[in-house]
C-alpha cells in the first residue's frame, strides 16, 4: 500500500515538475538549466510511473466507463478546437454591417477611400484621462480607422499619469488627439469623424490648394448668409482642406499661378472678353474651371464654352417629378449619373437644381467628354425666355423631351501658349480622363479640366445640405483639383429623429401600454388562480 502511494505521489510530482518547467520558460523566454531540469525530471518521473503501473493502466483503459469518458473527452476537445478556430477566423476575417439610417457606427465612403489609399504610415496619439467619459467614443472611432488599413495606428496617453510624454508632444489640454504623418501634425479636439478625417487630409497633403471664386459680375457671395449665398459652400470647401479666395480678374494680368480651381458661380453679367481670354489661357495651360451658369444669362460665356465642345442651351428645364417631392416645377430632380466618369461612379443620391438650364457635350471618352447628370423622363427643356403658369406644358414643336443633361465635363489638351507650368502629377488610368502613353511616360498632367453645370443655386445656402447636393458639389472640386480620394460620399451628420405623436396617438399608446395590457395580464392571472382553486 505504501509502495502504491509513493508511485502515485511520484506521478503527481512528475506532472507538477513538467508544468513548472513550462511556466518558468514562459516567464523567462529562455530554455536555461532550471526549466530544462524541471521538464526533464518530470518526464522521467512520469516514465517510471507509467512503466510500473502499466498493467493497471491497461486494465483501466479497457474498462467500458473509460472508453465512454475518453469519447466524451475527445468530443469536448474537438468542440473546443472548432470554437477556437471560429474565434481566430472572426478576428482575422471580419464582416460588419451598420443598419442605422445615418451610418453612425461606420465611417463614410470618403474616409474609407482615403484610408485605403494611404502610402505612408499615420499615427494618432490621444490624450485622455483614464476616467474621461468621452475616451471610449474616441477609442471606438480610431479603432474604425485602424480597421480599414494597417498603416493607421493609435494609442492613448493619460496626461496625469504620464506628464513627461505629454509635455514631449506639446499637449497642454485634455481630450486632445494628435494626427501625425512624417513631419506633419494636426490636433483634433473632439470625437468627430469629420474633424479626424480633415486632420488626416492636412497631414497627408504637402500643400494646401487654393480655390479662386471670380467676382465682379454679380456672382454668389462667399460671405452671403441669404438663401442664394455661398457662405455654407465656402465653409464646406474649406473643410476639404482648400484655401478659398475671391478673384477680381479684370485687375489681374492672369489667373494666379497657385489657383488649383477657378470657380465662376452664377454671374449675372457677362464676363469681359479680356477676362475670357485670361481664362482661356489658364485652361489651355492645364488649369481647372468650374462654370455654374443660371438660365437666360451670360451669352458670351456660352459662346466661349462652345470652343471646348459644350452646348449651353438658352432654355429652362421643367420637371413635373419635383411636384411629388414638394418642390415647384422649375426644380430639376436628378437621380441618374454617368457611371463611366469618376464623379458619377458609385453616386446614388438625389440632387435638386432649382431653375436650371440644359448643358451637354458630344460624348467622346477618348477625349474626356462626358455628360455627368440628367433629369428623368418626366422633364423637358422649355426653349422660351420667359415662363407663365399657362406656358409650362410640353410643346413638341419647340421643347426637348427629357431626360435632359444639365452638367457636363471635358478635358483640354495643354497648348504651348498656356499660362501654367506642367508640374501636376498624372492620375494614371483615371476614369473620365484620357491618359495617352506619352503623357504617362513624361509623368505630368497635360490636360486642363472644365465642368459646366446649368445652375448655381443648388450649392446655395438654401439647397446645399439638401439630399446629395453637397456631395455632388464637393465631388466636382475633388475631380478638378485632382484629389481623387475626395470624390466620394461624405458622412451624414448624426441627428436625433424624435417621434412626434398627435393627442389621439398619444392617448392610444397610453391606454394600450399602461391600462389595457396590464389589466389583461392581471385578469388572465386571476382567472388561472381561480380555476385551479375551483378544481381543487
N, C-alpha and C positions, 0 to 999 in steps of 0.2 A: 504493500500500500504506500509505503514511504517512497519506494522507487518510482511508482507511477506519478506521485505528486511532484517529485523532483523533475521528472520528464515534462510534466505539464507546465511547471514553472519555467523550465528551460525553453519551451516553445514560446511562452509569453515574453520572456526576456529577449529571444531572438527577434520577434516581431517588433518589440519596442526599440531594440537596437537599430534595426533597419530604418524604422520611421524617424528615429533621432538623427541618423546619418543624413537622411534626405532633407530634414529640416535645417540642419547645420549647413548643408551645401546650398540650400535655397537662400539662406541669410548671407553667407559669406561669398557666394558665387565662385568659390574655389574648391576643387576636389582635393583638399590637402590631407594630411595624415589623420586628423581627427575624424572627418566624415568617412574617409576610406576605411579606417579601423572599425568604426561603428557598423557600417554596412557589411563589411567582410565578416566580422564576428557574429553579427545577427544571422547572416546566411548560413554560417557553419552551425550555429545552434539549431536553426530550423532544419538543416540537413540531418543532424543527429536525431532530432525529434521524429522526423518522418521515417527515418530508417528503423529506429527501434520500434515504432508503433505502426509499421507497415501493414501487418496483418489486421490490426484493429481498424485502421483507416480503410482498408479494402472492404472489411465487413460492414463498416458504417456506410460506405458509398453504395454497396449493393442493396441496402435497405430501400423499400418502396417509398417511405417517407422522405428519404434523402433525395431520391430521384425527383419526386414532386417538388421538393424545396429547390433543387437545382434548376428545374424548369422555370419555376417562378422567378428565381434569381436572374436567369438568362433573359426572361421576358422583361423584367424590370430594367436590366442593363440595356437591352435593345431600345426600350421606350425612352430611357434617359439619353441615349445616343441620338435618337431621332429628334427629341426636343432640343438637344444641344445644336444639332445641325440646322434646325429651323431657326434657332436664335442667331447662329453665326450668319446664315444667309440673309436674315432680316436686317442685320447690321450692315452687311456689305451691299445688298441689293434692296434699296428702299423704293417704295411707291406710295406717295401720299396724295390725297385728293382734298381740296378745300371746297366745301359745299356752301360756304357763306356767299351771300349775294355780291358783296363788295370785295371778296377775296382778302379779308382782313388777316388771315393766318398764312398767307403765302406772299411771295414777292411778285412784283409786276413783271411783265414780259420784258420791259426795258431793262430793269435791273438784272434779270437773269441773263439777258443778251450781253450786257456789259461784263458780267462775271465770267461767262463762258469765253469771252474774247480776251481775257487778261493774259498778257505776255510776261509781266513781271509780278513778283510777289507783293501782296498787300497785307499789312498787319493793322489790327485795331487794338488799342490799349484803352480799356475802360476803367475810369477811376470812380469807384462807388464804394461806400461803406458796406460792410457785410450785412448790416440790418436795414439797408436802404430799400424801401418798398418798390421803387422803380428799377432796381437792379435786375430782377427776373425778367422784366419786359425787354430790357436791352440785351440780356443774355439770349433770350429766345430769338430776338431779331438778328443778332450777329451769328447765331447758330444757323439760321436760314441762309445767310450769306455764305458761310463756310460749307454748307451742304452742297452748293452748286459748283464749287471749284476747290481743289486742294491748295490753290495759290492764295486763298484768303484765310488768314489765321487771326485768332483773337485771344486775349486773356484779360483778367480783371486784376486790379490793384486796389487794395484798401489804403487810402491816404493816411488813416490813423495808425495802421499797423506797419506801414512801410513808407514813412515820410521821406527817407533819403531817396528812394526810387521815384517818388512823386516829384520831389524837387529837381531830380535829374531831368525829367521831362518838361519841367517848367509849368506844371499844372498848379493852380492856386485855388481851385474851387471843386467841390464835389460834383458828381453827376456830369462829368466831362469825359468824352471819348475822343481819342486821337486816331485819325485815319492816316497811315503812313505808307509811303512807297518811295524808295530811294531817298533822296534828299528833301522830298516834298512832304508836307504835313498840314492837315486841316483838323480843326477842333469842332466837335459836334456837342451841343448842349442838351439835346432831348432825344427821346426814344422814338425816332421817326424815320421811316424808310426813305422818305423824300430827302431829308437832311443828310442821311448817311450816304445815299447814292450821289447827291450833289457834291459832297466832300470827296467821294471816291473819284468822281469825274475830274475834280480840280487837281487831285494829287497825280492823276494819270496824264493830265494834259501838260505838255511842255509849254504851251502858250494859250492865252485866252483870246479867242477870236472875237472880232468886232463886227457888229451888225449896224449898218447905217440906214436910217429912215429918211427918205427925201422929204423936204418941206419947201414951202413957198408957193404951193399950188392948191391949197385947201385940203391937204392930206389929213389923215386921222392924227389927233394929238396924243402924244405919248404920256402926257400928264393929265389928259382929259378924263374926268370921272363920270361924265354923262354916258348915256346908253351907247352912243356911237363911238365913244372914245376908246383909246387903246392903252389905258393905264394897266388893266389886267393882262393884256397881251405883252406889254413891256416887262412886267414882273415875271410872267411865265417864261419869257425868253431868257431873262437874267438868271432864273433858276436852272436853266440848262447850261450854265457857266459861260454865257456870252456877255460881252460888253455891248450896250445899246447906246447909240448916239444919233443925233439928228444931223442932217447934211443939207446945207444951202448950196446946192451945186452951182448956181449961177455965179457965185463969188469965188469958185474954185477953178483951177486950171484943169483939174482931172478928178476922177473919183480917187479918194485916198488909197494909198498902196496897202494899208492894213485892213481894208474892207474885205471881210470874208463873204458878206452878203449885202447887197443893196436892195432895200425894200421900197416900193412905190405903192403906198396904201391909199387907195380911193381918192386920187386927185380930182378936184372939182374944176380945175382949169387945165388947159393943155400945157405940156412941157415945151419950153422954147426949143427951137431947132438946134441951137448951140449946146443945150443940155443933152438932147437926144444924141448928138454926135459924141459927147463925152461918155455917155452910157454905152454907145456902140463900141467905142474903143476899149472900154472896160470889159465888155463881154467878149469881144474878139481877142482880148489879151488873156482870157481864162477866168474872168470874173463870173459871179453868180448873182442873178437878179430875180426878184420875186415881184411880179406885177399883180396887184389886186385892183381890178377895174370894174367900177359900177356901170350899170346900163346907161346908154344915151350920153356918155361923157367921153372926153379925151379922144377925138377922132384922129389927131396927129399921132398919138401913141399907137392907135390901132393900125395906122398905115405903116408905122415904123416896125411893128411886130410882123407884118406881112413878109418883110425881108428875111425873117427867120422861120417862115413856114406856118405861122399862126394865122388862123382866121378868126378875128374878133368881130362877131356879128353885132349889128346895131338893132338888138331886139331885147325883149323881156320874156323870161320863162314863166309860164303859168303852170301850176301844179295842183291839180284837184286833190291829190293824196294828202296834201298838207292840211286840208279841212278836217280829215279824220283824226289828225294829231293835235288839233286845237289851234293851228296857225291859219293865216289867211292864204288866199290863192296865189299870192306873189312869192310865198316862201317855197323854195325848191327843196325837196327831200331827196337825199342821195343815199342809196343803200348798195350801189354797185360800183366797185373799184377795180382798176386794172391789176389783175393778179400777176401779170408779167413784169410789172415795174415794182421796184423795192418799196415805194411809198404806199402802193395799194396792196402789196402782198401781206397776207395774214391780218388785214384790217377789216373788221366786220361791224363797226359801229355806225349807227345812223348819224348823218350830219345834216345841218339845216343852213340854207343860204337864202337870207331874206333879200328879195329884189335882185335877182341875178340875171346875167346875160350869158349867151352860149359862147363857148370857146372851143376850138377844135384844131387839130392838125391832121395832115395825112400821115397815118401811122407808118413809120419805117423803122423797125427795130435796129437795123444795121446803122442807122444814123441817129439813134437815140430819141426818136419822136414817138410819143405815146399820148393818148387821151387818158387822163387819170381817173375821172369820176363822171358819172352820168346819172340823170334822173330816171324815174320809172316811165312805164308806157302810158300812164295817165297824164303826162305833162306834154306841153308843146311850147314852141317859141313863137311869140306874137311879134310880128315884124311891123310894129307901129310905134311912133314916137310918144304917143300919149294913150292912156287907157281909161275907159269908163267902165262902170259896172255892166253896162249893156254890151260892151265890146270884148268881153273876155272869152266868149265862146270860140271854139276852134273853127277856123276858116281854111278849108283845104286848099283854096286858091292862093292864099298868102302865107299861111303859117306852116311851120315844120313840126310834124308829129314826133313825140318822144319815142325812145329815150333821147335826151339832149345832153351833150357833153358840156360841162361848164368849167373844166380845168384840164390843162394840157402842159406837157413838158417837152423840152428839146435841148439837145446839146449842140454846141457850135465849135467847129474846129478852130483852133487858135491861129490867128493870122499874124504875119510879120509886123504889122503896124499896130499891134495891140499894146495896151498900156502896162500890163502886168508881167513880171518875170515868171518863167515856168519853174516854179520851185515846189509845187504841191505834190504830195505822194499820190501815186496812181492807185485807184481802187480796182484791183485785179478781179476780172470776171464779175463785176457788179451788175446786177440785173437792171436793165434800163440805161446802161451806159456802154457805148462801144469801146472796145479795148483792142485796137489794132496791134499786131505783133511788134511793129517798130516802136510804138509808144511804150509798150511793156519793157522792151529791151532798154530803152532810154531811161525808164524809171521815173517818168514825170507825167503829170496830168496835162494833156494838151487839148483840153476841152473846156469851153465856157458852158454855163448852165443857165437856163431860163425856165421859169414856171409862170404860167399865166392863169389866174383864177377870175372868173366873171363876177366876183362880188368881194367887197371888203368888209361888209357889216358882220359876216359870220365870225370874225375874230374880234368884234367889238365887245365892250363890257357886258352888254345885254345878252350876247349869244355865245361867248367863248366857252363857258362852262356847261353849255347845253349838249348833252349826249356826247358825240365823238368829235365835236368841233375843235376842242383844244388839242386833242391828239393829232388830228389831221393837220392842223395849223403848224404844230411843232415838228411834225414829220417832214413838212416842206423845208423847214430850216435845217433839220438834220441831214437831208439829202443834199441841199445846196451847199452846206458847209463841209461836205464830205465826212460827216460824222455818222457813219452807218450804224453805229451802236445806238444812236439816239433815234433811229427810225423804228419806232415800236409803239406799244400801248403802255401808257403810264398808269401808275397806281391811282385808283379812285379813292377820294377821301372817305374815311370811315365815319359814317354819320348814324345818329340814332334814328330808328324808324318807329316812332310811337304808334300805338294802336288807338285810333280815335273812335269812340262809340257814341251813338246817339242815346238819348234818355231811354228810349224803348229798348235798345240793345243792352244798355247797362242794367235795366230792370230785369230783362230776361236772363242775363248771366247771373245776377244776384239770386233770383228765385230758383234757378236751376241748380246752382252750385251750393248755395247757403241754406236754402229751405227744402226744396223738393228732394234732392239726392240724400241728404242726411235723414230726412223724415222717412223716405222709402226704406233705407237700410235699417232704421230703428223699428219700423213696422214689421219687416221681414224677421228681424231678430226676436221680437216679441211673439210673433206667430210661431216660430220654431220652438221657442221655450214653452209656450203654452201647449203646443201639440204634444211635446214629449211628456209634460206633466199629466196631460189628459190620458195619454196611453198608459202611463204608469199607474 
